[in-house]
């Protein structure tokens, strides 16, 4: 168990560690063949239980579920098919989680994007990228105060994570800037996810009060041969087109859908 380096962590840190490591486990750290043999569905169930208990601030249940999960992980640690899993748990947490929203932070975005672009090139695969800004966030902070603004950011983070898949990864860059990397997502799937993110923010509830929040979203799909910085730059240009067109809308890099959806 020492290999996991969890004994000295707080409950919150352990939750963040496992929450962060989970997507990497299923996409990169274990081959599809090994994953099929291992059938690690019970880990997904445990993590869902832990996340729900954590959100409900039920620390006793969190500790109980965490104890069960760590016992199961310990039992798996001797399996030769899991050499990358423990390394992912230990190595990927450092500085990786945004303290307010529990999303991955900007420090991991660059390496994650480069990895997905490289993987798509190797496998002739697809990657979509959504860059997201909260519209007029400074005005929200000025009018309602920073504590309320923090609640808005948490609500936006929830609106972002709710419609995306477990294989996708969401990030907060700080302030009002977010991103989502969608591996293996075709254009239609990425557009659908982005539309639901926009709808979710429009239907936000803060302190039992309906508080619609506008988002500007720039969506791009990787072009073969494109580098990660080029991909990011193109998505950023599309984001600024959404802002220039009036904000509170989704713009995409395709000619058929320059501005695809708006409120």
C-alpha positions, 0 to 999 in steps of 0.5 A: 500500500505504500506504493500508492502514497495515500496514507498521509493524504486527507480525504479530499486529496484522495478523492481528487487523486482517484477522480483525476486518475480514473480517465487516464486508467481507461484510456491510456494506462492499460491496453484495450485487451488488458482492460477487457480481461480485467473488467474493472467496472467495480472501480467505476461504481465505487468512484461514483459512490465516493463522488456522490458522498463527497458532494453530500459532505457525508465524510463517514460514508466517504471514508467507508467507501474509500477504505473499500476501494483502497482494499480493492486497489491493493488487491489489484496492485499485484496483477501484472496487467496494472503496472501503469495504473499505480504510476498514474495514481501517484504521478498524475495528481501533483498540481493537477486539480483545480481547487475550486471546481475539481476539474483538471487545471491548466498545468495538465491541459498542454500535456493532455492535448499533446498526448491526444493529438499524438494518439490520434496521429498514430491511430488515424483517430479523431479529437475535438476540442472545446474552449469555453469562456463565461460571458461577462464574468467580471460583471457577475463578480462586481454585482454579486460578490466573489463568493457568488462568482465562485458558486457560478464557476462551480455551477458552470463546471457542473454544466460542463461535466454533466453531458460529457463522457467519462473518456472526455476531460474538462479543465479550468484555466483559472478565472472564467476560462474552461476547456474540454478535450473529447477523444474519438468524438466526431463532429456531430457528437462534439456539437451535441455535447457543446450544445448541452453545455450551453443549455446547462449553463443557461438553466443554472440554479445558484442558491435555489435561484434561477441564474442563467449564465451565458457561455461563449464556446469555440469548437474545433476538430483536429485536422490531420497533421496539425500540432497541438499548439495549432489545434489549440490556436484554431479553437481559440480563434473560433472562440473569439468568433463566438464572442464577436458574434454576440456571445452566449453561443457556440461557434465551430470551425466547420464551414457548414456551421460557423455559428451553430447554436445560440441562446 
